[in-house]
Amino acid sequence: MPGARVPSTRAGLRQRRHHRVRAKVTGTADRPRLVVFRSEKHIYAQLVDDAARRTLFSVTDNGLAGKKAEKSAAVGKLVAEKAKAAGISKVVFDRAGYRYHGRVKAVADGAREGGLEF
C-alpha cells in the first residue's frame, strides 16, 4: 500500500509481526491455536478455534506465586490440564509477535511438559 505508515512503537511493531504470523497460523477444532499474551506484570494464554471463531478457554497467572517465568510455566501446565480435560492433545502455538524467549518460551515448555503436542 503506497504511503502506508510504518508503526514506530514497540506495540505497533509487535502487532505487525502478529498479523504476519496470523496469516499463516490458524486453529481448528482438532488442533486449536494456543495464543500467548504478555503484559508487563501478567501472562495470559487461551485456546482458540478459528474455524468456529470462538475461544475455547483461557488461563491467567492470577493467584499463582513465584517469579514471572515460574508463573508462565505454571500457566502452560494449566492450559495443558484444561486441554486434556477437553479432549485436546495437539495445538498450534501462536507467539503473537513476541520473541520465542523468556516467558513466552516458558509457557510453551510448560504446555509441552503438561502433555500438549505442538
C-alpha positions as CSV (number, residue, x, y, z in Angstrom):
1,M,0.0,0.0,0.0
2,P,1.8,3.2,-1.1
3,G,2.2,5.8,1.5
4,A,1.3,3.4,4.4
5,R,2.6,4.4,7.7
6,V,5.1,2.1,9.3
7,P,4.4,1.7,13.0
8,S,7.2,3.2,15.2
9,T,6.2,2.0,18.6
10,R,7.1,-1.4,20.1
11,A,3.4,-2.3,20.4
12,G,2.8,-1.3,16.8
13,L,5.7,-3.4,15.6
14,R,4.5,-6.3,17.6
15,Q,1.0,-6.0,16.1
16,R,2.6,-6.0,12.7
17,R,4.6,-9.2,13.5
18,H,1.4,-10.7,15.0
19,H,-0.6,-10.1,11.9
20,R,2.1,-11.6,9.7
21,V,2.2,-14.8,11.9
22,R,-1.6,-15.0,11.9
23,A,-1.7,-15.0,8.2
24,K,0.0,-18.4,8.4
25,V,-1.2,-19.9,11.7
26,T,-4.9,-21.0,12.2
27,G,-6.5,-23.2,14.7
28,T,-9.2,-25.8,14.1
29,A,-11.5,-27.8,16.4
30,D,-9.0,-30.7,16.2
31,R,-5.9,-28.6,16.7
32,P,-6.7,-25.2,18.3
33,R,-4.4,-22.3,18.4
34,L,-2.6,-21.6,21.7
35,V,-2.3,-17.8,21.9
36,V,0.0,-16.1,24.4
37,F,-0.4,-12.5,25.6
38,R,2.3,-11.0,27.7
39,S,1.8,-7.8,29.7
40,E,4.2,-6.1,32.0
41,K,3.1,-7.9,35.1
42,H,1.0,-10.9,33.9
43,I,0.8,-13.5,31.2
44,Y,-2.3,-15.0,29.6
45,A,-2.9,-18.0,27.4
46,Q,-6.0,-19.1,25.5
47,L,-7.1,-21.8,23.1
48,V,-8.9,-20.6,20.1
49,D,-10.8,-22.4,17.4
50,D,-10.5,-20.1,14.4
51,A,-12.8,-22.2,12.2
52,A,-15.7,-21.7,14.6
53,R,-14.4,-18.2,15.6
54,R,-14.6,-18.9,19.3
55,T,-12.3,-19.1,22.3
56,L,-12.4,-22.5,24.0
57,F,-10.9,-21.3,27.3
58,S,-8.3,-19.0,28.8
59,V,-5.8,-19.2,31.7
60,T,-4.1,-16.4,33.6
61,D,-1.4,-16.2,36.2
62,N,-3.6,-14.5,38.8
63,G,-3.3,-16.3,42.1
64,L,-0.1,-18.0,41.2
65,A,3.0,-17.4,43.3
66,G,6.6,-17.1,42.2
67,K,8.7,-15.2,39.7
68,K,7.3,-14.2,36.2
69,A,9.0,-17.1,34.4
70,E,7.8,-19.6,37.0
71,K,4.2,-18.3,36.7
72,S,4.5,-18.6,32.9
73,A,5.5,-22.2,33.1
74,A,2.6,-22.8,35.5
75,V,0.2,-21.2,33.1
76,G,1.4,-23.5,30.4
77,K,0.8,-26.5,32.6
78,L,-2.7,-25.3,33.5
79,V,-3.5,-24.9,29.8
80,A,-2.4,-28.4,29.2
81,E,-4.5,-29.7,32.0
82,K,-7.6,-27.9,30.8
83,A,-6.9,-29.0,27.2
84,K,-6.5,-32.7,28.2
85,A,-9.8,-32.4,30.2
86,A,-11.5,-31.1,27.0
87,G,-10.0,-33.9,24.9
88,I,-7.4,-31.8,23.1
89,S,-3.9,-33.2,22.8
90,K,-2.5,-31.2,19.8
91,V,-2.3,-27.4,19.4
92,V,-0.7,-24.8,17.2
93,F,1.5,-22.3,19.1
94,D,0.9,-18.6,18.4
95,R,3.5,-16.4,20.0
96,A,1.6,-13.3,19.0
97,G,4.5,-11.4,17.6
98,Y,6.7,-11.9,20.7
99,R,10.1,-13.4,20.5
100,Y,10.2,-17.1,21.4
101,H,12.2,-16.4,24.5
102,G,11.7,-16.0,28.3
103,R,8.2,-16.0,29.5
104,V,6.7,-17.0,26.1
105,K,9.0,-19.9,25.9
106,A,8.2,-20.9,29.5
107,V,4.5,-21.1,28.6
108,A,5.3,-23.4,25.6
109,D,7.6,-25.6,27.7
110,G,5.0,-25.8,30.5
111,A,2.4,-26.8,28.0
112,R,4.7,-29.5,26.5
113,E,5.5,-30.7,30.0
114,G,1.8,-31.0,30.6
115,G,1.4,-33.2,27.6
116,L,0.4,-31.0,24.7
117,E,1.9,-31.6,21.3
118,F,2.9,-28.6,19.1
